[in-house]
C-alpha cells in the first residue's frame, strides 16, 4: 500500500444467512447512497438476496477538479477488497452513478468482476475513459441517462453506445443529472419508479430470478 492512498469509508449490508451475491454501489460525488435512486436500488437488490456494499466517498469541487482517476479507482478498489475480505461471493453486480462510473471503468480489469453485471447511471460520457470502457465492454450492462443532463449527455456518444450489443440503453426524456424533472417533483417520482423498474427488469433478465 502506498502512502498516497486514502481510506474510503464503506458499509456492507449483509443478510443473516450467507449469500453468494453482492451488489457494489458507487455513488456520485454529491449524490450519496441515501439519495432516491441509490436508496431504492439498495432495497431492490437486498430483497433479491444480495448483500449490498456502499462505497461512501465524499468529494468536494476542488477534489473533483484535481482528481487522479487511477488513484481514485485504486482507493475504491482498496475499500472493496477490505470490505469483502474473507467473503465468498461468486456473483457481482455494480451500480455506478456519475463520478462512480470513473471508478467502474478502471475496475473492469479485476478478474473477480469478469462476469459482473454493470449498471451505469448518468455515466460521464464526456470522459474518454468512461466512454471507451462502455463502448468496448463485453459485460452485460444497463445505461440510464437523461436527455437534459447537461453535465453528461452527449447525443453523438450515446448513439455510438448502441453499437455495443451488451448494453441496454434507456434515455429519460427531460431527465437531468439526478434523473429528475426540473421543478416537477410529482413526475420526478414517476421517473424514479421507471428507473427502478428498468433496473429490476435488467437484473431479472441478466442475473436470473432463480439465483436469489
C-alpha positions as CSV (number, residue, x, y, z in Angstrom):
1,X,0.0,0.0,0.0
2,X,1.5,3.4,-1.0
3,X,1.3,6.4,1.2
4,X,-0.8,8.4,-1.3
5,X,-3.7,6.0,-0.9
6,X,-6.6,7.3,1.2
7,X,-9.1,5.2,3.1
8,X,-12.6,5.4,1.8
9,X,-15.4,4.5,4.3
10,X,-17.8,1.8,3.3
11,X,-20.8,0.0,4.7
12,X,-21.6,-3.7,4.0
13,X,-25.3,-4.5,4.5
14,X,-25.4,-8.3,5.0
15,X,-28.2,-10.9,5.2
16,X,-28.4,-13.1,8.3
17,X,-27.9,-16.1,6.1
18,X,-24.8,-16.2,3.9
19,X,-25.3,-15.3,0.2
20,X,-23.0,-15.6,-2.8
21,X,-24.5,-12.4,-4.3
22,X,-23.1,-8.9,-3.9
23,X,-24.1,-5.6,-5.4
24,X,-21.5,-2.8,-5.1
25,X,-22.8,0.7,-5.1
26,X,-20.6,3.6,-6.3
27,X,-22.4,6.9,-5.7
28,X,-22.0,10.3,-7.2
29,X,-19.8,13.0,-5.7
30,X,-22.7,14.6,-4.0
31,X,-25.4,12.0,-4.8
32,X,-25.0,9.7,-1.9
33,X,-26.2,6.1,-1.3
34,X,-29.1,7.6,0.6
35,X,-30.3,9.6,-2.4
36,X,-33.5,8.3,-4.0
37,X,-32.1,6.3,-7.0
38,X,-29.5,4.5,-4.9
39,X,-31.7,4.1,-1.8
40,X,-34.3,2.2,-3.7
41,X,-31.7,0.3,-5.8
42,X,-30.2,-0.9,-2.5
43,X,-33.6,-2.1,-1.3
44,X,-34.3,-3.8,-4.6
45,X,-31.2,-5.8,-4.6
46,X,-31.3,-6.6,-0.9
47,X,-34.8,-8.0,-1.4
48,X,-33.4,-10.2,-4.2
49,X,-30.9,-11.8,-1.9
50,X,-27.9,-9.7,-2.5
51,X,-25.6,-8.3,0.2
52,X,-25.1,-4.6,-0.6
53,X,-21.7,-2.8,-0.3
54,X,-21.9,1.0,-0.2
55,X,-18.6,2.8,-1.0
56,X,-19.1,6.1,0.7
57,X,-16.5,8.5,-0.7
58,X,-17.2,12.2,-0.4
59,X,-15.6,14.6,-2.9
60,X,-15.9,18.4,-3.0
61,X,-15.5,20.6,-6.1
62,X,-11.8,21.2,-5.5
63,X,-11.1,17.5,-5.1
64,X,-13.1,16.7,-8.3
65,X,-11.1,19.3,-10.2
66,X,-7.7,17.7,-9.4
67,X,-9.0,14.1,-9.2
68,X,-6.5,11.5,-10.3
69,X,-8.8,8.9,-11.8
70,X,-6.4,5.9,-11.4
71,X,-5.7,6.7,-7.8
72,X,-9.4,7.2,-7.2
73,X,-10.2,3.9,-8.7
74,X,-7.4,2.2,-6.7
75,X,-8.8,3.7,-3.5
76,X,-12.2,2.5,-4.3
77,X,-10.8,-1.0,-5.1
78,X,-9.0,-1.0,-1.7
79,X,-12.2,-0.2,0.1
80,X,-14.0,-3.1,-1.8
81,X,-11.1,-5.5,-1.0
82,X,-11.2,-4.6,2.7
83,X,-15.0,-4.9,2.9
84,X,-15.2,-8.4,1.3
85,X,-12.0,-9.9,2.7
86,X,-12.8,-13.4,3.7
87,X,-16.2,-13.4,1.9
88,X,-17.0,-16.0,-0.8
89,X,-19.1,-14.0,-3.3
90,X,-19.3,-15.5,-6.7
91,X,-21.9,-13.2,-8.4
92,X,-21.5,-9.5,-8.6
93,X,-23.4,-6.5,-9.8
94,X,-22.0,-3.0,-9.8
95,X,-24.2,0.1,-9.8
96,X,-22.3,3.3,-10.5
97,X,-23.7,6.8,-10.5
98,X,-21.9,9.8,-12.2
99,X,-18.4,10.0,-10.9
100,X,-18.7,6.4,-9.7
101,X,-18.6,5.5,-13.4
102,X,-15.0,6.7,-13.5
103,X,-14.0,4.1,-10.9
104,X,-16.1,1.5,-12.6
105,X,-14.3,2.0,-15.9
106,X,-10.9,1.2,-14.3
107,X,-12.2,-1.6,-12.1
108,X,-13.2,-3.8,-15.1
109,X,-9.7,-5.3,-15.2
110,X,-10.4,-7.1,-11.9
111,X,-10.7,-10.8,-12.7
112,X,-13.3,-11.3,-10.0
113,X,-15.6,-8.9,-11.8
114,X,-15.3,-10.5,-15.3
115,X,-18.9,-11.7,-15.1
116,X,-20.3,-8.8,-13.1
117,X,-23.4,-7.1,-14.4
118,X,-23.0,-3.4,-14.8
119,X,-25.5,-0.5,-14.2
120,X,-24.3,2.8,-15.4
121,X,-26.5,5.6,-14.0
122,X,-25.8,9.0,-15.7
123,X,-22.4,7.9,-16.8
124,X,-19.8,10.6,-17.6
125,X,-20.0,10.3,-21.4
126,X,-17.8,13.4,-21.7
127,X,-14.9,11.4,-20.1
128,X,-13.0,9.4,-22.7
129,X,-12.0,6.6,-20.3
130,X,-15.7,6.1,-19.2
131,X,-17.0,6.3,-22.8
132,X,-14.4,3.8,-24.1
133,X,-15.0,1.4,-21.3
134,X,-18.7,1.4,-22.1
135,X,-18.2,1.1,-25.9
136,X,-15.7,-1.8,-25.5
137,X,-17.2,-3.7,-22.6
138,X,-18.1,-7.3,-23.2
139,X,-20.1,-7.5,-19.9
140,X,-23.9,-7.1,-19.8
141,X,-24.8,-3.6,-18.8
142,X,-27.7,-1.2,-18.4
143,X,-27.1,2.6,-19.1
144,X,-29.7,5.1,-17.9
145,X,-29.3,8.8,-18.6
146,X,-31.5,11.9,-19.1
147,X,-31.5,13.9,-22.3
148,X,-31.5,17.1,-20.2
149,X,-28.4,16.0,-18.3
150,X,-26.3,19.0,-19.2
151,X,-23.2,17.6,-17.4
152,X,-23.0,14.2,-19.1
153,X,-25.4,13.6,-22.0
154,X,-23.7,13.8,-25.4
155,X,-26.2,12.6,-28.1
156,X,-23.4,11.5,-30.5
157,X,-21.7,9.4,-27.9
158,X,-24.9,8.0,-26.7
159,X,-25.8,6.8,-30.2
160,X,-22.4,5.2,-30.5
161,X,-23.1,3.1,-27.4
162,X,-25.9,1.4,-29.4
163,X,-23.2,-0.5,-31.3
164,X,-22.4,-2.4,-28.2
165,X,-25.0,-5.2,-28.1
166,X,-24.1,-5.9,-24.5
167,X,-25.5,-2.6,-23.4
168,X,-29.2,-1.9,-22.8
169,X,-29.8,1.9,-23.2
170,X,-32.6,3.9,-21.5
171,X,-32.9,7.6,-22.3
172,X,-35.1,9.5,-19.9
173,X,-36.9,12.4,-21.6
174,X,-36.4,15.6,-19.7
175,X,-34.3,13.9,-17.1
176,X,-31.5,15.9,-15.5
177,X,-28.3,14.7,-13.8
178,X,-30.3,13.4,-10.9
179,X,-32.7,11.7,-13.3
180,X,-35.4,14.2,-12.2
181,X,-37.5,16.8,-13.9
182,X,-36.7,20.4,-13.0
183,X,-39.5,21.9,-10.8
184,X,-41.7,18.9,-11.2
185,X,-41.5,16.6,-8.1
186,X,-44.6,14.6,-8.8
187,X,-43.5,13.5,-12.3
188,X,-40.0,13.1,-11.0
189,X,-41.4,10.3,-8.7
190,X,-42.8,8.6,-11.8
191,X,-39.3,8.7,-13.4
192,X,-37.8,7.2,-10.3
193,X,-40.4,4.4,-10.5
194,X,-39.5,3.8,-14.1
195,X,-35.7,3.8,-13.5
196,X,-36.1,1.3,-10.6
197,X,-38.4,-0.9,-12.7
198,X,-35.7,-0.8,-15.5
199,X,-33.1,-1.9,-13.0
200,X,-35.4,-4.6,-11.7
201,X,-36.1,-5.9,-15.2
202,X,-32.4,-5.9,-16.1
203,X,-31.4,-7.8,-13.0
204,X,-34.1,-10.4,-13.6
205,X,-33.2,-10.9,-17.2
206,X,-29.4,-10.8,-16.9
207,X,-28.8,-12.4,-13.5
208,X,-31.9,-14.6,-13.2
209,X,-34.7,-15.0,-10.7
210,X,-33.7,-18.5,-9.7
211,X,-30.4,-17.4,-8.1
212,X,-31.9,-15.2,-5.4
